[in-house]
Each structure stands twice: as structure tokens, then as C-alpha cells.
Amino acid sequence: MKFRKKPVVIEAVQWTGKNLREVIDFTGLHPSATKWTWDEYEAVVRKDGLKIFTMEGPLMATIGDWIIRGVKGEFYPCKPDIFAATYEPAEDIANAEHEPRAVASRAPCSCSQSEMKGEGHD
């Protein structure tokens, strides 16, 4: 039996390694990071990497990954090649809503857990 993904519109921000504030504005700061000042938190991310707290647990995002807000409001990283194969810009929606973030259409990313697993800070 074959299936086709339902078309959905998602929001995403690409992690560049230099846009931590943008990513945190998008995802929100996880409670585990509130023990640090912003400068300390930036230093931890530079040292240990960016951890995205998903519904399945924390996953490490590497530079170039897209951080996606899923259909249920959850966040997860997606590798750029999988993102490009799965999503396309939804410019008409972005312009209509005046959204500064990347907005893409298609179903949620099919990134596998094995493609995204990693270790890092709490």
C-alpha cells in the first residue's frame, strides 16, 4: 500500500551557529538553561552544541540544520538535504502573514532519529 504525506505549512529557522538568539526566540529557552546568564548559555552552546528538546527527547542540531516547529507545536532539527527534499518555500503564505522566518509547505520532515542523535549540555 502506498501513502502520500498530507500538505501542511510549517515554520523553520536554519541554525547557522551565529543566530542563537533567533533560534531561542523561535523555540523558547528550555528551563534547563535558565541556570545560566545569556553569555554563559552562549558559551555552553559554542562548547557543547545546540540541543533541541523534542517530544522524543533532546537532539543535537548541527550548523546548517533546520529547526522545525511541527504541526503540534513541537520542535526538532532536520538535516538540510532532507529539508530540501521534503519542503519548498510557501512564499505566498509568508508574505500574507508578514512572517520573517522560513515557511515551507509539505508534511513534517521525515528525519530519522538516527540522523539527529547526539550528546551535549543539559
N, C-alpha and C positions, 0 to 999 in steps of 0.2 A: 504494500500500500504506500502511496506517495502522499506527502503533505507539503503545503506551501505556508510560509510564515505570513501571519497577518500583518498588514501595513500599520505601523504605528509611528508616531513622531516622538523622538527622544531629544534630550538636551545633553550636550557633551562639551567638555573642556579638554584640550590637549595639554598634558604635563610637559613643560619644556625644561624643567629644572630651575627655572628662574621666575616662575609665576605661582609660587606657593600661596600668596595672598589670594589670587584669583581662584585657585583650586579650593582653598578653605572657605572663601566666600560662597562658592558653589556647593560644596559638600557639608559645610559646617565643621566646627572644630570638635573632634571626638573628646568626650570627658577625660580620657586618659592623658590628654595633652595639656589639660588646664593646670597641671602642676608646674609648668614652665612659663617663663616670660616668652614673649614673641621671639626675641633674639635667641633665647635658649632653644626654643622649638625649631627655629630655622637651622640652628647648628646641629640639632639631632637629626633633622631630615637630611642635611648635607652629609652627615656621617653615616647614618643608617639607612637612608632611603625614605621614600614616601609610602606610608601604609594607608591603604583604603579599607575601611571597615565595611565588609559586605554582609549579606544575610547568611552566608556560609562561613563567615569568619574573616579575619584580616588577610589581605593580599597585598603584596608589594607592587607598586606601579614603577615602571622604569621610564626614563626620559623617552618621550615620543608616544607613550601610551595615551589613549583617550580615556578620560574618566567620564563614565556614562551614568546618568540618572535614569533608572529603569522605570517601567510602567507603574510600579508600586511605590516609587519614590526611593528605591534602594540605589546604592552607588556601587560601581565595580569598574576595575580597569579593563581595557581591551587593547590588544596589540594593534599597531597601526595598519598592518596588512589585512588583518581580519576586519577591522573597522572599515577600511576602504572597500573590501569585498562585500560587506554587509549593508553599508549605509551610503546614502547620497544626500547632498545638501537639499534642504527644504527651504530655499531662499524666500519663496512667496510667504511662507509662514513666519520666517524670521523677520521679514520686512513689515508684515502686517502687525506683528506683536512688538516690534522695535526691540528685539532681543539681541544683545551684543554677543552672546555665546553661539557656538556652532550648534545648529539644529539639524538633525538628519531624520530621514524617513526610512522606514523598513522596520522589521521586527527587531527585538532586542538582540544584542550581539551574541554570537554563538561561541564566545571564548570559552575554552575548556579550563577547568581548574588546574590542570597540569601545565597549561601555558602561562598561568598567572601566579603560581605559588612562589613564596619567598619568605625570608625571615627578616626581622627588623626590630625597631623600637616598639615599646608598648605605648 
